[in-house]
Amino acid sequence: MNAHAPVTAFENEHGLEIRQERGQRAVFCGLTGIVWLHRKIQDAFFLVVGSRTCAHLIQSAAGVMIFAEPRFATAIMDERDLAGLADMNDELDAVVGRLVARRPEIKLLFLVGSCPSEVIKLDLSRAAQRLSRSLAPDVRVLSYSGSGIETTFTQGEDACLASLVPEMPAEAANAETSLLVVGALADVVEDQFARIFSEMGIGPVRFLPARRAGAMPPVGENTRYLLAQPFLADTARALEERGATRLAAPFPLGAEGTTGWLKAAAEAFGVSAGRFEAATAPGLRRAEQALAPYRAMLAQRRIFFFPDSQLEIPLARFLSREMGAELVEVGTPYLHRGHLDREMALLPRGTRIVEGQSLDDQMDRCRQARPDLTVCGLGLANPLEAEGLATKWSIELLFTPIQGYDQAGDLAELFARPLVRRTRLEV
Ligand code: SF4
């Protein structure tokens, strides 16, 4: 009997070896996204309807951050709820009532579904509609699922943003063509991009999510959107259903990715080559200077990606093309062929991309390859470190501003740090 998971493998149009694996997975659930999303929409609150396990997960993921008044919490379902002995909807209404009375600054409340709420089939979208009606006009209530049954870690952001799309106002009739940047970015990164777009003469430029619940951008036929993150398949679909058009681009990671991403907007908005060059050259120069010292540390290092954040393919492209690293294997939970086409075209021919996961098989391959650096989730890092392999936690790539020219050096440093630490330990 073959104990290994079924595998299909083929070579794609870019000469990459694509394997699809199914089996045991080791990935966080979509609740994790709350840890970076709650910092983005400043008057939103995330209420997880879940168990003590869910509460622990978010607390430990957000563990290093101490908030006087955090903008997330868990409404814990106990055994009576799970056994159907209590009316969960009444209890939820009471919890939400107490929350908004105590926190009048909340303007947007997300009810976030979990594995337990899904198992007992608690209908959070109906609960959100009911609560929205009773709390209007002060608080808007939306829902999405962050459950581990339905989502992996970055898909929580996708589900959250997709739930916002129906709330976006329609653009005005005869609206001028606008640019929408989609995906949660650190405010500092957003400000840098806004400045570059303005120097190129592109406008209006808007961001989803907006920093305030009442300022969500309009959308319609004249909206051109750029994905800032590669894990937003449902959000993209929802935007297209409202008439928006995606600009095909690589993702703004590293100097090359950032230039390609900005260029996609420049081409769509008819920016001249001279103006594009003038707007991007200073940032590009700063990025190249910041990257140079890390190239010596990362060149020819063999890197192995476990599937986790869906950032793996753009990161692999950055490490291989700008840092000279060698890609042993690039795992990704899902491979959105359309959104990642520009990225895959830049990877070295023959790169092995593994979509999905069969944990044991992948661990075997990693052990056999003994890469210089393994990028993986928290759960795998400790065992691999114990076996003498240097690791990088993929979750750090979500918590750290890494997009754009001025963050390119920080991005390289994140990968160089475990190698430097290991060298010091060896010394
Ligand atoms: Fe665990 Fe599911 Fe709760 Fe995530 S949603 S913490 S996978 S029980």
Boltz pocket constraint, residues with backbone or C-beta under 6 A from the ligand:
constraints:
  - pocket:
      binder: B
      contacts: [[A, 29], [A, 30], [A, 31], [A, 50], [A, 51], [A, 53], [A, 54], [A, 55], [A, 57], [A, 113], [A, 114], [A, 115], [A, 116], [A, 146], [A, 147], [A, 148], [A, 149]]
      max_distance: 6.0
